[in-house]
Amino acid sequence: MRPNTDPFTSKLFNSWLWLVIGLVFATVLVGGLTRLYEAGLSMVDWRPIGGILPPITGTDWQREFLRYQAYPQYQKVMQGISLAQFKWLFFWEWFHRIMGRIVGLVALLGAIVFGIRRWWSASVVFFCVVMQGIVGWLMVQTGLVNMPSVSPYALMIHLSLATVLLLLCVGLLARSWAPLFCLPRMRYALWGLCGMIAVQIMLGAIVAGLDAGIGYNTFPLMNGQWLPIQEPHPYVMQWIHRFFGGLIAIASILVLTQAKGSSSALKRICLGICVVVGIQIALGIMTLVYLVPTHLASLHQLVGLVLIALVFSSAIRLKLV
């Protein structure tokens, strides 16, 4: 991945990776807020090169508002909103797309600079960013035909690609960090936990896309029952998400118990993983009980990314004793 060991280039490459990681987190945060505000369908076209500036004049805003009114979300959900309310929705989707452009520009510059030095991993990062932009627009398209919201499964793919991009950058960084010595069983345990967290992130995206957090807002029972028997869909996805969270809690404790014989650094990381899992579960419960407030839902999503990045970077660094 890195054909030379020039210290300056390596340092520059790592700094670029950290910048991309920070931008990915920021973009996911803005994207989550865009979804929570139901603003993702306020821009009904895609102009990858143009469209940087929002409407400027009153006439431009009226024209954009009229275009929005021709689509299902306005007709079925937002009918009657004012121009000022539309501007609020439009801002978040525009801001999310601007963040995507910034990530794309930074990734492109990295692909050019490091591509000259034949560090092709930078080009892979740029390719992932491009794919994320394309999938994002295809996701928006699913809500511009008949349904007034995007497909939850398209949303899942969109968030999954953002997670892949994050882990790609984290993995490239982690390969230059000090190894973590362990017994063979720890390798299976940590990679297994990483896979479970990846599945849980996908489940969370589907729950969000289905608005399945708005309902059965009690814990641990779901309105006095273990399963949402009376209204199985979409709340069965909420139950699966809850259940899988419990499995991850158990798995993280098992990973900690498997740390015997590992380096002290790895033991500390495993303890940290358990703490982050506990924080994430607490955030998930509070998000549910308090009817999905914006700040808690956003934090829950971001901590999920922090958790998988922590587990993945640790698994990358494992070395058998």
Phi and psi in degrees as a GROMACS rama.xvg file:
@    title "Ramachandran Plot"
@    xaxis  label "Phi"
@    yaxis  label "Psi"
@TYPE xy
-122.741  99.473  ARG-2
-73.0427  -10.9553  PRO-3
-139.781  167.46  ASN-4
-115.615  27.6094  THR-5
-58.0268  118.281  ASP-6
-59.0881  -40.5221  PRO-7
-65.3432  -44.9579  PHE-8
-65.0193  -40.1221  THR-9
-62.8735  -42.4006  SER-10
-65.267  -40.6332  LYS-11
-64.7482  -40.8873  LEU-12
-63.1421  -44.9782  PHE-13
-63.9543  -39.0367  ASN-14
-63.7581  -39.519  SER-15
-63.8547  -41.4992  TRP-16
-62.5397  -42.9636  LEU-17
-61.8643  -38.1641  TRP-18
-64.8129  -43.9356  LEU-19
-62.3805  -42.2956  VAL-20
-60.2394  -46.2482  ILE-21
-60.5435  -40.8478  GLY-22
-68.2913  -35.5059  LEU-23
-63.0234  -45.499  VAL-24
-60.7798  -43.8606  PHE-25
-64.2493  -40.372  ALA-26
-68.2976  -40.2426  THR-27
-63.0513  -39.6452  VAL-28
-61.4313  -48.3289  LEU-29
-65.2762  -39.6523  VAL-30
-63.2427  -39.3666  GLY-31
-64.4125  -41.2555  GLY-32
-65.4007  -38.1358  LEU-33
-59.9998  -42.4086  THR-34
-68.3445  -44.0618  ARG-35
-63.1562  -32.5338  LEU-36
-85.7414  2.4526  TYR-37
55.0158  41.6097  GLU-38
-103.833  -2.90927  ALA-39
-66.234  -17.1873  GLY-40
-106.774  13.7221  LEU-41
-76.3626  -22.1302  SER-42
-105.491  115.034  MET-43
-99.9988  9.83449  VAL-44
-137.673  169.566  ASP-45
-129.337  116.896  TRP-46
-124.617  90.8946  ARG-47
-58.6685  -35.1065  PRO-48
-94.131  -51.9014  ILE-49
-82.8232  -169.447  GLY-50
76.6434  18.0225  GLY-51
-71.1083  -40.7456  ILE-52
-88.2492  139.59  LEU-53
-75.7556  172.87  PRO-54
-54.5363  141.042  PRO-55
-105.307  -54.2186  ILE-56
-86.9128  165.841  THR-57
-60.6086  -36.7474  GLY-58
-64.3696  -41.4241  THR-59
-61.8393  -41.9453  ASP-60
-65.9474  -41.8125  TRP-61
-62.6047  -40.5239  GLN-62
-63.5494  -43.9371  ARG-63
-66.2772  -38.4388  GLU-64
-65.224  -40.5355  PHE-65
-64.4806  -38.0264  LEU-66
-64.1004  -41.727  ARG-67
-61.9635  -35.9261  TYR-68
-67.6633  -13.5568  GLN-69
-85.0561  -1.25555  ALA-70
-113.378  160.286  TYR-71
-58.0432  -35.9999  PRO-72
-61.9266  -42.2737  GLN-73
-67.3441  -45.4023  TYR-74
-67.0635  -31.0211  GLN-75
-108.626  -20.0266  LYS-76
-125.665  -45.8022  VAL-77
-103.912  11.42  MET-78
-57.9862  131.165  GLN-79
96.1418  -3.03684  GLY-80
-67.0888  154.829  ILE-81
-83.6833  169.476  SER-82
-62.8536  -37.6615  LEU-83
-63.1913  -39.7981  ALA-84
-67.0618  -38.2447  GLN-85
-63.1114  -40.262  PHE-86
-60.4571  -37.6113  LYS-87
-63.107  -46.2102  TRP-88
-62.4145  -46.2558  LEU-89
-60.5914  -39.8674  PHE-90
-56.4119  -45.8326  PHE-91
-67.5325  -42.1817  TRP-92
-67.3796  -40.6731  GLU-93
-61.6128  -43.9388  TRP-94
-62.3918  -41.405  PHE-95
-62.3325  -41.7272  HIS-96
-70.113  -35.3236  ARG-97
-63.1005  -42.4322  ILE-98
-60.7546  -40.3401  MET-99
-61.6985  -39.7539  GLY-100
-65.1433  -38.5862  ARG-101
-64.178  -44.9378  ILE-102
-59.3835  -43.8918  VAL-103
-62.2103  -41.4443  GLY-104
-65.7721  -44.6354  LEU-105
-63.024  -41.6826  VAL-106
-65.8568  -39.0523  ALA-107
-64.6244  -45.1147  LEU-108
-60.3075  -40.9263  LEU-109
-64.6423  -41.2982  GLY-110
-62.2381  -37.1046  ALA-111
-71.7696  -51.2291  ILE-112
-63.0048  -47.3596  VAL-113
-84.376  -21.6158  PHE-114
-65.1038  -33.8607  GLY-115
-59.4739  -33.2692  ILE-116
-92.0526  7.63865  ARG-117
63.9112  33.8179  ARG-118
-93.9169  84.9446  TRP-119
-71.0765  -15.3206  TRP-120
-61.0339  -29.9338  SER-121
-65.2879  -35.3846  ALA-122
-68.7206  -33.5668  SER-123
-65.4999  -40.5122  VAL-124
-60.518  -45.2009  VAL-125
-63.0782  -40.5444  PHE-126
-60.8105  -41.5687  PHE-127
-63.0535  -38.1868  CYS-128
-65.0118  -43.3954  VAL-129
-61.9775  -45.5943  VAL-130
-61.3514  -37.6225  MET-131
-63.6155  -40.0569  GLN-132
-64.7701  -42.711  GLY-133
-64.0347  -45.8687  ILE-134
-64.3987  -36.0401  VAL-135
-59.9631  -43.1134  GLY-136
-70.4758  -39.7732  TRP-137
-61.1282  -34.9543  LEU-138
-63.4593  -46.0122  MET-139
-59.3421  -38.8864  VAL-140
-57.4077  -32.9006  GLN-141
-65.6047  -19.1106  THR-142
-102.591  8.62043  GLY-143
-110.343  9.0593  LEU-144
-106.491  -74.5079  VAL-145
-118.798  -39.3427  ASN-146
-86.9097  146.722  MET-147
-86.6907  16.0204  PRO-148
-149.734  161.358  SER-149
-76.5486  159.566  VAL-150
-64.6863  130.175  SER-151
-62.9647  -26.9518  PRO-152
-78.0031  -32.7395  TYR-153
-66.8329  -38.8006  ALA-154
-61.8038  -39.7067  LEU-155
-62.1524  -43.5416  MET-156
-65.2573  -40.263  ILE-157
-61.4743  -47.473  HIS-158
-69.1424  -35.1569  LEU-159
-63.7574  -39.8785  SER-160
-66.365  -37.5732  LEU-161
-62.4286  -38.4261  ALA-162
-66.8699  -40.5573  THR-163
-61.6318  -43.8718  VAL-164
-60.3355  -44.8051  LEU-165
-60.5003  -46.8512  LEU-166
-68.9213  -31.7313  LEU-167
-60.6088  -47.9877  LEU-168
-66.3515  -43.0557  CYS-169
-62.837  -41.5726  VAL-170
-63.6978  -40.2775  GLY-171
-64.1852  -36.8135  LEU-172
-69.3288  -44.6771  LEU-173
-65.3143  -25.4249  ALA-174
-65.237  -19.8776  ARG-175
-97.2481  -0.103906  SER-176
-87.8569  166.49  TRP-177
-62.8518  140.49  ALA-178
-68.6558  156.648  PRO-179
-113.642  113.717  LEU-180
-83.1396  137.898  PHE-181
-155.818  169.546  CYS-182
-83.569  160.563  LEU-183
-54.8164  -36.4881  PRO-184
-62.1793  -30.1379  ARG-185
-66.461  -35.1804  MET-186
-60.3787  -46.482  ARG-187
-65.0231  -41.1934  TYR-188
-64.9918  -44.609  ALA-189
-72.2283  -41.7669  LEU-190
-67.3126  -34.9682  TRP-191
-63.5675  -42.5801  GLY-192
-63.7221  -39.807  LEU-193
-60.4108  -43.0696  CYS-194
-63.9233  -38.696  GLY-195
-64.9621  -40.8077  MET-196
-66.1159  -37.517  ILE-197
-61.2813  -44.1847  ALA-198
-62.4177  -41.037  VAL-199
-64.3761  -36.6174  GLN-200
-63.1572  -41.3714  ILE-201
-65.23  -41.3292  MET-202
-62.7365  -40.6775  LEU-203
-61.7055  -38.2949  GLY-204
-65.002  -39.7003  ALA-205
-66.5281  -42.3111  ILE-206
-58.5054  -44.3663  VAL-207
-63.8682  -43.2791  ALA-208
-65.3767  -29.4692  GLY-209
-88.6843  -2.77444  LEU-210
55.179  35.2538  ASP-211
-77.6771  -5.48803  ALA-212
-82.281  -12.4592  GLY-213
-92.5103  84.2708  ILE-214
144.574  146.905  GLY-215
54.012  53.7965  TYR-216
-92.3968  50.6583  ASN-217
-129.961  159.65  THR-218
-149.218  138.478  PHE-219
-84.1143  -22.0275  PRO-220
-77.5787  158.273  LEU-221
-103.217  90.9256  MET-222
54.7362  44.4446  ASN-223
87.8456  2.39603  GLY-224
-135.021  158.146  GLN-225
-78.7944  -29.8705  TRP-226
-126.904  144.768  LEU-227
-77.3365  73.43  PRO-228
-67.8403  -40.3653  ILE-229
-71.2593  -34.3276  GLN-230
-129.447  77.4246  GLU-231
-68.8925  -24.8279  PRO-232
-125.567  130.512  HIS-233
-95.2205  9.40451  PRO-234
-72.8956  -12.5101  TYR-235
-63.8574  -30.4136  VAL-236
-67.5297  -35.0497  MET-237
-63.0642  -41.8474  GLN-238
-62.9082  -43.3927  TRP-239
-61.9662  -41.5254  ILE-240
-63.234  -41.7165  HIS-241
-61.9148  -50.2304  ARG-242
-59.9122  -43.2335  PHE-243
-67.4795  -32.6498  PHE-244
-61.5649  -39.5994  GLY-245
-63.9165  -41.1519  GLY-246
-62.1557  -39.6217  LEU-247
-66.0886  -37.8682  ILE-248
-60.4679  -45.3709  ALA-249
-63.7878  -43.3945  ILE-250
-63.9582  -38.9447  ALA-251
-65.1145  -36.7381  SER-252
-66.9343  -40.1187  ILE-253
-63.7112  -38.7347  LEU-254
-60.2382  -42.5764  VAL-255
-62.1538  -39.6411  LEU-256
-68.7233  -25.2784  THR-257
-82.3253  -2.11404  GLN-258
-77.2151  -4.24244  ALA-259
-61.0646  129.82  LYS-260
91.2159  -6.10197  GLY-261
-88.7895  170.957  SER-262
-66.5701  156.377  SER-263
-62.3572  -33.5108  SER-264
-63.2371  -41.7508  ALA-265
-68.3746  -36.3231  LEU-266
-61.8798  -41.7746  LYS-267
-65.0773  -39.3213  ARG-268
-64.496  -41.8789  ILE-269
-62.923  -38.9427  CYS-270
-64.4512  -41.1166  LEU-271
-62.4053  -37.9859  GLY-272
-61.3002  -43.2117  ILE-273
-61.5852  -39.7429  CYS-274
-64.5567  -45.3936  VAL-275
-65.4285  -39.2063  VAL-276
-59.7703  -43.7548  VAL-277
-61.647  -42.1453  GLY-278
-62.726  -43.3531  ILE-279
-64.2557  -40.7742  GLN-280
-65.2945  -42.1308  ILE-281
-62.1255  -41.5019  ALA-282
-63.4369  -40.3581  LEU-283
-63.1563  -42.2753  GLY-284
-65.2577  -44.3999  ILE-285
-65.3487  -39.1475  MET-286
-59.4781  -40.7592  THR-287
-69.6706  -51.9586  LEU-288
-63.5162  -35.6537  VAL-289
-93.9102  21.3818  TYR-290
62.4246  45.7431  LEU-291
55.9343  59.7321  VAL-292
-67.4355  147.898  PRO-293
-57.8958  -46.381  THR-294
-66.6549  -39.3204  HIS-295
-71.4048  -42.0476  LEU-296
-62.3486  -42.2021  ALA-297
-65.0607  -44.1026  SER-298
-65.2364  -38.5354  LEU-299
-59.7107  -43.0054  HIS-300
-65.0767  -44.4529  GLN-301
-67.8487  -40.4811  LEU-302
-65.0133  -32.8623  VAL-303
-59.6708  -40.8047  GLY-304
-69.0739  -39.4327  LEU-305
-60.4982  -42.4103  VAL-306
-63.5282  -48.5722  LEU-307
-68.4102  -32.9367  ILE-308
-65.3917  -39.8357  ALA-309
-64.2699  -46.7557  LEU-310
-67.8394  -43.8259  VAL-311
-64.3594  -45.5033  PHE-312
-64.1934  -33.7145  SER-313
-69.5567  -42.3434  SER-314
-63.8854  -37.0061  ALA-315
-61.3636  -34.0851  ILE-316
-86.5091  -4.01276  ARG-317
-63.9722  139.883  LEU-318
-142.405  130.35  LYS-319
-69.2016  139.993  LEU-320
